[in-house]
Amino acid sequence: MLDTYVVNGLVCQDRRFTVPLDYQQPEQQQLSVFAREVASESGRENELPYLVFFQGGPGFGASRPTGLDGWIGEACKHYRVLLLDQRGTACSSPVTAQTLAHLTPEQQAAQLAHYRSDNIIRDAETIRGELIGDKKWSILGQSFGGFCVLRYLSASPDAIEQAFITGGIPSLTRPATDVYRKTFKRVLDKNKLFFETYPQAQSIAHSVAQHLLTTPETLPDGSPLTVERFQLLGIHLGMTGGHQELYAMLEQAFVEINGVKALSFVFKQSMLSLLDYDTNPIFAFLHESIYCQAFASNWAAHEVRHQSFTNEFNIDEHSQSFNFTGEMIFPWMFEQFSQLKPLAQAAQLLAEKDDWPALYDLQQLANNKVPVVAAVYETDMYVDIAYSNETLQQVNGAIAWYSAAHEHNGIKVDGANIFSTLHKILNP
């Protein structure tokens, strides 16, 4: 019996599927994959075709709907939407330090190697077979979900009616070092915009950094608060609303106690809530590995930072200015985050792994027959527009819709407009 309920006019059904951890050994460990099917009442009664949503990340569950609003409300005019919690996330046999604790580092690394887009798409195909057999469905990928879409187009194009991508066009061949050389430059641009918008922010951020260089501080969970960890907050500079949220946090960084300035509890608690690596470790483990095909990541962001951007991002007592970093993973994170620390050896093994299988079939993409449209955000901090264009040129028939008005999370803040625009391009 399926759980069915209605949220502000949106009919929801919760579904669970069983898939193998390793499709090469399907009789071994099994995983549970959760998906929430949502539709309007009429869409459910008329059995509209399916649209499968692949969430950004990697390592995050699908969005939880609040009703027939945003992109989901627009999509439900044409589809029943399947919100997939990708393997290891949210309600799908979640991967955390807690659930991995019984394994050796070697076993942890071996298991986590099965959580990239190739197996996410194998899961999707298993689910399609159970739900609709050989019938086609349409797919939508946001951010890392776009990586999943391109994998799907490579591996099982006959399953797809139409494909939509928002803010997630990866390079098909480039290593992670190439990606981060571009990314660091865009992060500097976002820092410049942030500090120009909020004139007091540079002074506050610089003061926090200098304080952390001389004063040991811990967060409410007991883990260390360091300069490099503080810099990670720059991940929010690429989101609409992120600049405002970060400045609001900086405004409350210090309190005065008996005439002495100290970092506030509110600021420290915000550090925990705004950085979710502890609760979503797949993001830290595989963020670089999602680019790997027969080569190792070898802590690519760390390498690029120290090779090419030392002056811009390294902070010491003589530094006159401060810059936040962005969506990067560094090896020291597995020493400082409380729930990553027990997984440090596994992370190192994955960083050294050089036999990752190929993710994309370049010939298949060159001969692509599936209608594809992608929203490409011109100032996206996380996805380089030049590499997006490079990839789109390699996918036969792919259409790009460019927007200078949206950041990476455009589908969250203006989703109805974005999805409607993309849908009309493929369905005029």
C-alpha positions in Angstrom: 0.0 0.0 0.0 1.5 3.3 -1.1 1.4 6.3 1.3 -0.7 9.0 -0.4 -1.3 12.5 0.9 -2.1 16.0 -0.3 0.1 19.1 0.4 -1.5 22.3 -0.7 -3.1 20.7 -3.7 -0.1 18.5 -4.6 -0.9 14.8 -4.5 2.1 12.9 -3.1 2.9 9.2 -3.2 6.0 7.9 -1.4 7.7 5.0 -3.2 10.6 2.7 -2.3 12.7 0.5 -4.6 15.4 -2.0 -4.0 18.6 -1.8 -6.0 22.0 -3.5 -5.8 25.0 -1.4 -4.4 27.1 -2.9 -7.2 25.4 -3.8 -10.5 28.3 -6.1 -11.4 27.4 -8.1 -8.3 23.7 -7.7 -8.0 23.2 -10.6 -5.5 25.4 -8.8 -2.9 24.5 -5.7 -0.8 21.2 -4.1 -1.5 20.1 -0.5 -1.1 16.8 1.1 -0.7 16.0 4.1 -3.0 13.3 6.5 -2.1 11.3 8.6 -4.6 8.3 10.9 -4.0 5.9 11.0 -6.9 4.0 14.3 -7.0 1.2 15.4 -9.3 -1.8 17.6 -9.6 -5.1 15.8 -9.0 -6.0 15.9 -12.7 -2.4 14.9 -13.6 -2.7 11.8 -11.4 -6.1 10.9 -12.6 -5.1 11.3 -16.3 -1.8 9.4 -15.7 0.4 12.1 -17.2 3.9 11.0 -18.3 6.7 11.0 -15.8 9.4 13.6 -15.4 12.3 12.4 -13.2 14.2 15.1 -11.2 17.9 14.6 -10.5 19.0 16.8 -7.6 22.2 18.8 -7.4 25.1 17.7 -5.2 26.4 15.1 -5.2 25.1 13.8 -1.9 21.8 15.7 -1.4 18.3 14.4 -1.4 15.6 15.8 -3.7 13.7 18.9 -2.8 10.7 18.5 -0.6 7.6 20.1 -2.2 5.4 22.6 -0.5 2.6 22.5 -3.0 1.7 23.3 -6.6 4.2 26.2 -6.7 7.6 27.0 -8.2 9.0 24.7 -10.9 7.1 21.7 -9.5 3.8 23.5 -10.0 4.7 24.4 -13.6 6.0 20.9 -14.3 2.8 19.3 -12.9 0.8 20.9 -15.7 2.5 18.4 -18.1 3.9 15.6 -15.9 3.8 13.4 -12.9 7.1 14.4 -11.2 9.3 11.8 -9.6 11.6 13.4 -7.0 14.4 10.9 -6.6 16.6 10.7 -3.5 19.7 9.5 -5.2 21.4 6.5 -3.6 23.0 7.4 -0.2 21.0 10.6 0.3 18.1 11.6 2.5 15.7 8.5 2.7 17.7 6.3 0.3 19.9 4.1 2.5 21.7 7.3 3.7 25.5 7.5 3.8 26.9 9.2 6.9 29.8 8.6 9.3 27.3 6.7 11.5 26.2 4.3 8.8 29.8 3.7 7.6 31.3 3.2 11.1 31.2 -0.6 11.0 33.4 -0.7 7.8 37.2 -0.5 7.4 38.5 2.5 5.4 39.1 0.2 2.5 35.5 -1.0 2.6 34.2 2.5 3.0 36.1 3.7 -0.1 35.0 0.7 -2.1 31.3 1.3 -1.2 31.4 5.0 -1.8 32.9 4.5 -5.3 29.4 3.2 -6.3 27.6 6.5 -5.7 28.5 8.4 -8.9 26.1 9.3 -11.7 26.6 6.0 -13.6 25.0 4.0 -10.8 22.4 6.7 -10.1 21.3 6.2 -13.7 21.3 2.5 -13.3 19.0 3.0 -10.3 16.7 5.2 -12.5 16.5 2.5 -15.1 15.6 -0.1 -12.5 12.9 2.2 -11.2 11.6 3.0 -14.8 11.3 -0.7 -15.4 9.2 -1.2 -12.3 6.9 1.8 -12.9 6.4 1.9 -16.6 8.3 -0.9 -18.2 9.7 0.0 -21.6 7.8 3.3 -21.9 9.9 6.5 -22.0 10.0 9.3 -19.5 11.5 12.8 -19.4 14.3 14.0 -17.1 15.3 17.2 -15.4 18.8 17.7 -13.8 19.8 20.6 -11.6 23.5 21.2 -11.1 25.1 17.8 -10.5 21.7 16.5 -11.8 22.9 17.8 -15.2 25.9 15.4 -14.9 23.3 12.6 -14.4 21.3 13.7 -17.4 24.4 13.6 -19.7 25.2 10.2 -18.3 21.6 9.0 -19.0 21.9 10.4 -22.6 25.1 8.4 -23.0 24.0 5.1 -21.4 20.3 4.7 -22.0 19.0 7.3 -24.5 16.1 5.1 -25.6 14.6 5.6 -22.2 14.2 9.4 -22.5 11.5 11.4 -24.2 13.0 14.9 -23.5 15.8 16.2 -21.3 16.1 19.5 -19.4 19.2 20.8 -17.6 19.5 23.8 -15.3 22.9 25.0 -14.2 24.7 21.7 -14.7 26.7 21.1 -17.9 29.9 19.3 -17.0 33.0 19.0 -19.2 32.9 15.6 -20.8 36.6 15.0 -20.7 38.5 17.5 -18.6 40.1 16.7 -15.3 39.1 18.4 -12.1 42.2 20.6 -12.1 41.0 22.3 -15.3 37.6 22.9 -13.7 39.1 24.5 -10.5 41.4 26.8 -12.4 38.2 28.3 -13.8 36.3 28.1 -10.6 38.8 30.0 -8.4 38.7 32.9 -10.9 34.9 33.1 -10.7 35.0 32.9 -6.9 37.3 35.9 -6.8 34.8 37.8 -9.0 32.0 36.9 -6.5 34.2 38.0 -3.6 34.8 41.3 -5.3 31.0 41.8 -5.9 30.2 40.9 -2.3 32.7 43.2 -0.7 31.7 46.1 -3.0 28.0 45.6 -2.1 28.7 45.5 1.6 31.5 47.9 2.4 31.8 46.8 6.1 32.1 43.1 5.2 35.8 43.1 4.3 36.7 44.7 7.6 34.6 42.2 9.6 35.8 39.2 7.7 39.4 40.3 8.0 39.0 40.8 11.7 37.4 37.3 12.1 40.3 35.7 10.2 43.0 37.6 12.3 41.2 36.6 15.5 41.2 32.9 14.4 45.0 33.1 13.6 45.8 34.0 17.2 42.9 32.5 19.3 41.9 28.9 19.3 38.1 28.6 18.8 35.7 25.7 18.7 32.2 25.4 17.3 29.2 24.1 19.3 29.9 20.5 18.3 33.4 20.8 19.6 35.2 20.8 16.3 37.8 23.5 15.5 36.9 26.8 13.9 39.8 27.9 11.8 40.5 30.5 9.1 40.3 28.0 6.3 36.9 26.7 7.6 35.6 30.2 7.9 36.6 30.8 4.2 34.4 27.9 3.1 31.4 30.1 3.7 32.1 31.5 0.2 30.2 28.6 -1.2 27.1 30.7 -0.7 28.3 33.6 -2.8 27.1 31.8 -6.0 23.5 31.7 -4.9 20.7 34.2 -5.1 20.3 35.3 -1.5 23.7 34.0 -0.5 25.3 37.4 -0.3 22.7 38.7 2.0 22.7 35.7 4.2 26.5 35.8 4.6 26.5 39.5 5.4 23.8 39.0 8.0 26.0 36.4 9.7 29.1 38.6 9.6 27.1 41.5 11.2 26.7 39.2 14.3 30.2 37.8 14.3 31.4 39.6 17.5 30.0 40.4 20.9 31.6 42.4 23.6 31.9 40.8 27.0 33.3 42.9 29.9 35.0 45.2 27.3 36.5 42.3 25.4 35.5 41.4 21.9 34.7 37.7 21.4 33.1 35.6 18.6 29.4 35.2 19.3 27.6 31.9 19.8 25.1 33.0 17.1 28.0 33.3 14.6 29.4 29.9 15.6 26.1 28.2 15.4 25.6 29.7 11.9 28.9 28.2 10.8 27.5 24.8 11.6 24.1 25.4 9.9 25.6 26.9 6.7 28.2 24.2 6.1 26.6 20.8 5.7 29.6 18.6 5.0 29.0 16.6 8.3 25.5 15.7 7.4 26.1 15.1 3.6 29.5 13.4 3.4 29.0 12.2 -0.1 29.4 15.8 -1.2 32.9 15.9 0.4 33.9 12.4 -0.7 32.9 12.6 -4.4 32.8 16.2 -5.4 36.0 15.9 -7.3 35.5 12.3 -8.3 32.4 13.2 -10.4 34.9 14.5 -13.0 37.2 11.5 -12.9 37.4 9.0 -15.8 40.5 6.8 -15.7 42.4 9.3 -13.6 42.6 10.3 -10.0 41.4 13.6 -8.5 44.4 13.8 -6.1 42.8 16.7 -4.2 42.5 18.9 -7.3 41.2 22.0 -5.6 44.0 21.9 -3.0 46.6 21.5 -5.8 45.2 24.4 -7.9 44.9 26.7 -4.9 48.5 26.3 -3.9 49.9 26.3 -7.4 48.0 29.3 -8.8 46.0 31.2 -6.2 48.2 31.3 -3.0 48.3 35.1 -2.9 44.6 35.5 -3.2 43.4 32.9 -0.7 46.1 32.3 1.9 45.7 34.2 5.1 48.4 35.1 7.7 49.1 37.8 10.2 50.4 40.1 7.5 47.4 39.8 5.1 45.8 43.0 4.3 42.6 41.6 2.7 40.5 38.5 2.9 38.8 36.3 0.3 36.3 33.4 0.8 36.8 30.2 -1.1 33.9 28.5 -2.9 32.6 25.0 -3.8 35.9 23.2 -3.2 36.9 20.2 -1.1 40.3 20.3 0.7 42.0 17.4 2.5 42.1 19.3 5.8 38.3 19.2 6.0 38.6 15.5 7.0 40.7 16.6 10.0 38.4 19.4 11.1 34.8 18.4 10.5 33.7 16.1 13.3 31.7 13.7 11.1 34.3 13.7 8.3 37.3 13.0 10.6 36.4 9.2 11.1 36.4 8.9 7.3 39.7 10.6 6.5 41.5 7.4 5.4 38.6 6.5 3.0 38.7 10.0 1.5 42.4 9.6 0.8 41.9 6.3 -0.9 39.2 7.8 -3.1 41.4 10.8 -3.9 44.1 8.4 -5.1 41.8 6.1 -7.1 42.8 6.2 -10.8 40.6 3.5 -12.3 37.3 5.3 -12.4 35.1 4.1 -15.3 34.1 6.4 -18.1 30.9 8.3 -17.6 30.1 9.7 -21.1 29.9 8.1 -24.5 31.2 10.8 -26.8 30.0 9.0 -29.9 26.5 8.5 -28.6 26.2 12.1 -27.6 27.5 13.2 -31.0 24.7 11.2 -32.5 22.1 12.1 -29.9 18.5 12.1 -31.0 16.8 13.1 -27.7 15.5 16.7 -27.5 17.7 18.5 -25.0 17.5 22.0 -23.6 19.8 23.6 -21.0 19.6 26.7 -18.9 23.1 28.2 -18.9 23.6 31.0 -16.3 26.2 33.5 -17.6 27.6 34.4 -14.1 27.3 30.9 -12.6 30.0 30.6 -9.9 30.1 26.8 -9.9 29.8 25.9 -13.6 32.0 27.6 -16.2 30.1 28.9 -19.2 33.0 28.2 -21.6 33.0 24.5 -20.6 29.2 24.4 -20.7 29.3 25.7 -24.3 32.1 23.2 -25.1 30.0 20.3 -23.9 26.8 21.5 -25.6 28.6 21.6 -28.9 29.4 17.9 -28.4 25.7 16.9 -27.8 23.8 16.7 -31.1 20.8 18.9 -31.1 21.3 20.4 -27.6 19.7 23.8 -27.2 21.1 26.4 -24.8 19.0 29.1 -23.1 21.2 31.8 -21.7 20.3 33.9 -18.7 22.3 36.7 -17.1 19.5 37.2 -14.6 19.9 34.0 -12.6 22.4 32.5 -10.3 23.1 28.8 -9.9 20.0 28.3 -7.8 17.7 29.9 -10.4 15.3 27.0 -10.4 14.7 27.5 -6.6 14.0 31.2 -6.8 12.4 31.5 -10.2 11.6 27.9 -11.1 8.2 28.4 -12.6 9.5 30.8 -15.2 12.7 28.8 -15.9 10.9 25.5 -16.4 8.1 27.1 -18.4 10.7 28.7 -20.7 12.6 25.5 -21.2 9.5 23.4 -21.7 8.2 25.8 -24.4 11.5 25.6 -26.3 11.1 21.9 -26.7 7.3 22.0 -26.9 6.4 25.2 -28.9 
